Amino acid sequence: MKVFVFLSLLSLLCSCREPDCNILKKAYYPDEYYLIVEESSIDNSWIEIRGYVPITHEKSNIRVHNNWIDDYNEVEMGDTIIKREGNLELAVHKKDTIIRHDWYCRGKPYK
């Protein structure tokens, strides 16, 4: 299912016309992340995070198109990444603060 969503998203992004944000956001609504970061790689295209789920301690990975984070060095080992199903906001929980990121489409925050 995720492969289908990813390929659909990729085909939308590669098309010549501007993406329809209302359609594109539906691909991100079902995603849910709750992961303590062990290793991260973030650039203008991708968010890739390896870590574990704090409740079960099971290893897990996130690889999603980056529509949130501008500061590629923001996520560090020990941070917690949270994105709730049905919500577009991505939160980075650090030891002393929470950084919330809106989902961006066509260069503007989108809710």
Backbone as CSV, one residue per row, in Angstrom:
resi,resn,N_x,N_y,N_z,CA_x,CA_y,CA_z,C_x,C_y,C_z
1,MET,0.826,-1.190,0.000,0.000,0.000,0.000,0.874,1.259,0.000
2,LYS,1.897,1.261,0.857,2.766,2.436,0.919,3.521,2.643,-0.392
3,VAL,3.873,1.531,-1.052,4.563,1.636,-2.338,3.638,2.295,-3.356
4,PHE,2.371,1.898,-3.355,1.398,2.497,-4.266,1.254,3.990,-3.995
5,VAL,1.132,4.367,-2.720,1.009,5.784,-2.364,2.257,6.543,-2.786
6,PHE,3.432,5.953,-2.546,4.687,6.600,-2.911,4.774,6.810,-4.418
7,LEU,4.445,5.774,-5.188,4.509,5.895,-6.649,3.485,6.903,-7.166
8,SER,2.314,6.926,-6.550,1.311,7.917,-6.938,1.802,9.331,-6.645
9,LEU,2.384,9.503,-5.474,2.930,10.807,-5.089,4.051,11.216,-6.023
10,LEU,4.929,10.291,-6.341,6.049,10.584,-7.225,5.564,10.980,-8.610
11,SER,4.563,10.298,-9.120,4.043,10.654,-10.445,3.400,12.035,-10.430
12,LEU,2.755,12.390,-9.316,2.191,13.737,-9.212,3.280,14.801,-9.202
13,LEU,4.352,14.522,-8.464,5.430,15.502,-8.352,6.209,15.661,-9.647
14,CYS,6.250,14.617,-10.448,7.013,14.662,-11.699,6.210,15.212,-12.868
15,SER,4.937,15.428,-12.680,4.132,15.948,-13.781,4.475,17.409,-14.037
16,CYS,4.112,17.889,-15.205,4.476,19.245,-15.615,3.665,20.323,-14.915
17,ARG,2.476,20.028,-14.507,1.639,21.050,-13.881,1.806,21.053,-12.368
18,GLU,1.311,22.097,-11.737,1.388,22.213,-10.288,0.521,21.135,-9.628
19,PRO,0.996,20.557,-8.516,0.192,19.541,-7.849,-1.022,20.160,-7.165
20,ASP,-2.099,19.413,-7.084,-3.281,19.828,-6.351,-3.061,19.453,-4.892
21,CYS,-2.899,20.435,-4.029,-2.566,20.185,-2.627,-3.646,19.379,-1.913
22,ASN,-4.910,19.583,-2.271,-5.986,18.832,-1.631,-5.891,17.347,-1.930
23,ILE,-5.454,16.995,-3.120,-5.278,15.583,-3.476,-3.987,15.049,-2.869
24,LEU,-2.929,15.814,-2.955,-1.622,15.384,-2.474,-1.613,15.144,-0.966
25,LYS,-2.297,15.973,-0.201,-2.287,15.828,1.255,-2.913,14.519,1.711
26,LYS,-3.820,13.962,0.921,-4.468,12.704,1.299,-3.470,11.559,1.396
27,ALA,-2.368,11.653,0.679,-1.332,10.624,0.761,-0.602,10.671,2.104
28,TYR,-0.591,11.836,2.773,0.128,11.996,4.035,-0.748,11.781,5.262
29,TYR,-2.069,11.896,5.124,-2.960,11.741,6.271,-2.837,10.397,6.987
30,PRO,-2.762,9.273,6.275,-2.733,7.993,6.997,-1.419,7.696,7.715
31,ASP,-0.350,8.380,7.372,0.947,8.106,7.993,0.938,8.465,9.471
32,GLU,1.601,7.618,10.254,1.757,7.889,11.674,3.167,7.478,12.078
33,TYR,3.892,8.371,12.740,5.253,8.103,13.181,5.345,8.395,14.672
34,TYR,6.004,7.516,15.384,6.335,7.734,16.792,7.640,6.984,17.002
35,LEU,8.738,7.714,16.867,10.036,7.063,16.763,11.107,7.865,17.496
36,ILE,11.911,7.177,18.277,13.079,7.805,18.888,14.239,7.629,17.917
37,VAL,14.883,8.744,17.584,15.892,8.792,16.531,17.207,8.188,17.000
38,GLU,17.732,7.270,16.185,19.087,6.762,16.367,20.005,7.304,15.281
39,GLU,19.448,7.497,14.075,20.223,8.021,12.947,19.254,8.733,12.008
40,SER,19.685,9.885,11.472,18.806,10.614,10.559,19.589,11.175,9.379
41,SER,18.892,11.279,8.268,19.423,11.900,7.069,18.273,12.704,6.453
42,ILE,18.414,14.014,6.454,17.354,14.889,5.961,17.950,15.842,4.934
43,ASP,17.309,15.919,3.771,17.700,16.895,2.764,16.437,17.528,2.191
44,ASN,16.567,18.291,1.125,15.396,18.995,0.605,14.381,18.053,-0.033
45,SER,14.739,16.804,-0.288,13.818,15.852,-0.900,13.281,14.799,0.063
46,TRP,14.117,14.304,0.970,13.737,13.155,1.785,14.027,13.354,3.267
47,ILE,13.180,12.729,4.069,13.427,12.552,5.496,13.621,11.057,5.691
48,GLU,14.810,10.676,6.132,15.107,9.270,6.406,15.584,9.167,7.851
49,ILE,14.853,8.395,8.647,15.177,8.269,10.063,15.131,6.800,10.455
50,ARG,16.159,6.376,11.180,16.196,5.041,11.753,16.151,5.194,13.263
51,GLY,15.378,4.328,13.891,15.264,4.405,15.334,14.412,3.282,15.876
52,TYR,13.731,3.564,16.989,12.885,2.543,17.602,11.642,3.191,18.208
53,VAL,10.603,2.373,18.304,9.343,2.799,18.909,9.519,2.715,20.420
54,PRO,9.287,3.805,21.166,9.593,3.802,22.596,8.782,2.804,23.433
55,ILE,7.556,2.510,23.044,6.716,1.609,23.836,7.150,0.155,23.663
56,THR,7.424,-0.245,22.429,7.750,-1.650,22.139,9.246,-1.911,21.993
57,HIS,10.026,-0.871,21.807,11.469,-0.945,21.550,11.796,-1.683,20.258
58,GLU,10.815,-1.784,19.355,11.043,-2.386,18.045,11.732,-1.387,17.131
59,LYS,12.697,-1.872,16.366,13.379,-1.025,15.385,12.397,-0.638,14.287
60,SER,12.543,0.582,13.779,11.656,1.063,12.724,12.382,2.117,11.907
61,ASN,11.875,2.377,10.711,12.450,3.375,9.808,11.349,4.257,9.253
62,ILE,11.726,5.487,8.940,10.851,6.416,8.239,11.592,6.841,6.980
63,ARG,10.920,6.792,5.859,11.452,7.372,4.623,10.277,8.006,3.918
64,VAL,10.239,9.321,3.946,9.103,10.058,3.402,9.613,11.312,2.697
65,HIS,8.882,11.735,1.689,9.241,12.964,0.978,9.193,14.130,1.965
66,ASN,10.187,14.986,1.925,10.296,16.086,2.885,9.430,17.268,2.472
67,ASN,8.304,17.396,3.126,7.435,18.569,2.957,7.351,19.353,4.257
68,TRP,8.284,19.128,5.195,8.201,19.743,6.503,9.453,20.517,6.905
69,ILE,10.594,19.881,6.948,11.773,20.402,7.644,12.705,21.151,6.703
70,ASP,13.075,22.399,7.088,14.028,23.209,6.329,15.443,23.092,6.882
71,ASP,15.567,22.989,8.199,16.875,22.894,8.853,17.273,21.423,8.913
72,TYR,18.153,21.017,7.998,18.483,19.608,7.837,19.266,19.032,9.014
73,ASN,19.814,19.878,9.880,20.567,19.415,11.044,19.741,19.482,12.324
74,GLU,18.468,19.749,12.208,17.602,19.931,13.371,17.366,18.644,14.154
75,VAL,17.214,17.538,13.471,16.894,16.266,14.125,18.185,15.580,14.546
76,GLU,18.255,15.260,15.850,19.466,14.661,16.413,19.142,13.329,17.082
77,MET,20.171,12.558,17.344,20.016,11.299,18.057,19.349,11.554,19.412
78,GLY,18.339,10.760,19.740,17.620,10.908,21.005,16.345,11.716,20.896
79,ASP,16.167,12.473,19.806,14.913,13.206,19.596,13.796,12.215,19.295
80,THR,12.568,12.655,19.491,11.408,11.832,19.161,10.644,12.502,18.038
81,ILE,10.333,11.742,16.992,9.576,12.236,15.845,8.146,11.731,15.992
82,ILE,7.182,12.655,15.923,5.779,12.273,16.053,4.966,12.914,14.937
83,LYS,4.211,12.082,14.247,3.201,12.532,13.290,1.985,11.651,13.506
84,ARG,0.875,12.262,13.804,-0.350,11.528,14.100,-1.153,11.266,12.826
85,GLU,-1.790,10.124,12.770,-2.667,9.789,11.652,-3.796,10.814,11.565
86,GLY,-4.091,11.282,10.356,-5.158,12.253,10.153,-4.741,13.688,10.380
87,ASN,-3.450,13.914,10.627,-2.927,15.249,10.893,-1.696,15.445,10.014
88,LEU,-1.484,16.642,9.512,-0.337,16.902,8.647,0.883,17.429,9.398
89,GLU,0.727,17.823,10.659,1.834,18.394,11.428,2.842,17.317,11.832
90,LEU,4.120,17.665,11.735,5.213,16.804,12.174,5.885,17.494,13.356
91,ALA,6.056,16.766,14.468,6.663,17.347,15.667,7.980,16.651,15.976
92,VAL,8.969,17.466,16.341,10.268,16.963,16.788,10.367,17.300,18.269
93,HIS,10.330,16.272,19.128,10.432,16.474,20.571,11.888,16.340,20.969
94,LYS,12.423,17.437,21.499,13.790,17.441,22.000,13.733,17.380,23.525
95,LYS,14.873,17.357,24.174,14.893,17.247,25.635,14.204,18.418,26.319
96,ASP,14.346,19.621,25.757,13.818,20.802,26.435,12.805,21.600,25.610
97,THR,12.422,21.096,24.449,11.495,21.853,23.601,10.811,20.934,22.594
98,ILE,9.744,21.444,22.030,9.039,20.744,20.951,9.004,21.682,19.751
99,ILE,9.450,21.182,18.615,9.438,21.962,17.375,8.363,21.366,16.480
100,ARG,7.400,22.189,16.098,6.289,21.725,15.260,6.461,22.272,13.852
101,HIS,6.243,21.398,12.876,6.376,21.786,11.479,5.055,21.572,10.753
102,ASP,4.600,22.613,10.067,3.446,22.474,9.191,3.880,21.742,7.933
103,TRP,2.938,21.095,7.299,3.166,20.441,6.011,3.101,21.512,4.935
104,TYR,4.043,21.510,4.011,4.117,22.528,2.959,3.724,21.939,1.610
105,CYS,2.998,22.731,0.856,2.647,22.378,-0.505,2.788,23.638,-1.352
106,ARG,3.505,23.535,-2.440,3.786,24.659,-3.335,4.406,25.847,-2.577
107,GLY,5.254,25.541,-1.584,5.983,26.563,-0.871,5.225,27.280,0.221
108,LYS,4.001,26.841,0.544,3.197,27.485,1.571,2.727,26.457,2.595
109,PRO,2.626,26.879,3.881,2.097,25.954,4.879,0.651,25.597,4.533
110,TYR,0.325,24.334,4.708,-0.984,23.843,4.309,-1.581,23.025,5.426
111,LYS,-2.843,23.226,5.718,-3.503,22.495,6.816,-4.631,21.666,6.284
